[in-house]
Amino acid sequence: MPGYWQNEIGPDLRPAIMLYLEGKPLTPKQVKVIQLYLKQWVDDGAWYPGEGLDWLRASVNQIGSVDDIERWLAVAMNEGIDPL
């Protein structure tokens, strides 16, 4: 399993996720940091192959906004993938 954001010690990911979870605005850099985290999460080999996983892997690079993050996470949760 990939690492959880709560265990990250770097200066960027944890604050960006906290702001997202609190429903606060994100900068473009924070959206990118979350997008990269979701990419490493979904690219891990721990997940069962399927149409939803294929979509998640293909679409993660297109995340560019909070709305994109929310859409992506909804599909991920439906597939049993909970990176947050």
NORCORRA-V650572 format. One record per residue. N is the residue number from 1. RES is the residue in one letter. OMEGA is omega in whole degrees, 0 to 359 (none if undefined). BURIAL is 1 if it has 9 or more other ideal C-beta (glycine too) atoms within 8 Angstrom, else 0. Layout:
n=<N,N>
res=<RES,RES>
omega=<OMEGA,OMEGA>
burial=<BURIAL,BURIAL>
//
This chain:
n=<1,2,3,4,5,6,7,8,9,10,11,12,13,14,15,16,17,18,19,20,21,22,23,24,25,26,27,28,29,30,31,32,33,34,35,36,37,38,39,40,41,42,43,44,45,46,47,48,49,50,51,52,53,54,55,56,57,58,59,60,61,62,63,64,65,66,67,68,69,70,71,72,73,74,75,76,77,78,79,80,81,82,83,84>
res=<M,P,G,Y,W,Q,N,E,I,G,P,D,L,R,P,A,I,M,L,Y,L,E,G,K,P,L,T,P,K,Q,V,K,V,I,Q,L,Y,L,K,Q,W,V,D,D,G,A,W,Y,P,G,E,G,L,D,W,L,R,A,S,V,N,Q,I,G,S,V,D,D,I,E,R,W,L,A,V,A,M,N,E,G,I,D,P,L>
omega=<176,181,177,181,181,182,181,180,179,186,190,190,184,178,180,179,179,178,179,182,178,179,180,181,177,173,175,178,179,175,180,179,179,178,179,176,180,179,181,179,185,179,178,182,184,188,176,179,177,182,180,179,177,179,180,181,180,187,184,180,181,181,180,181,176,177,177,178,182,178,182,181,178,178,180,180,178,179,180,180,184,181,180,none>
burial=<0,0,0,0,1,0,0,1,0,0,0,1,1,1,1,1,1,0,1,1,0,0,0,0,0,1,0,0,0,1,1,0,1,1,1,0,1,1,1,1,1,1,0,1,0,0,1,0,0,0,0,1,1,1,1,1,1,0,1,1,0,0,1,0,0,1,0,1,1,0,0,1,1,0,1,1,1,0,1,0,1,0,1,0>
//
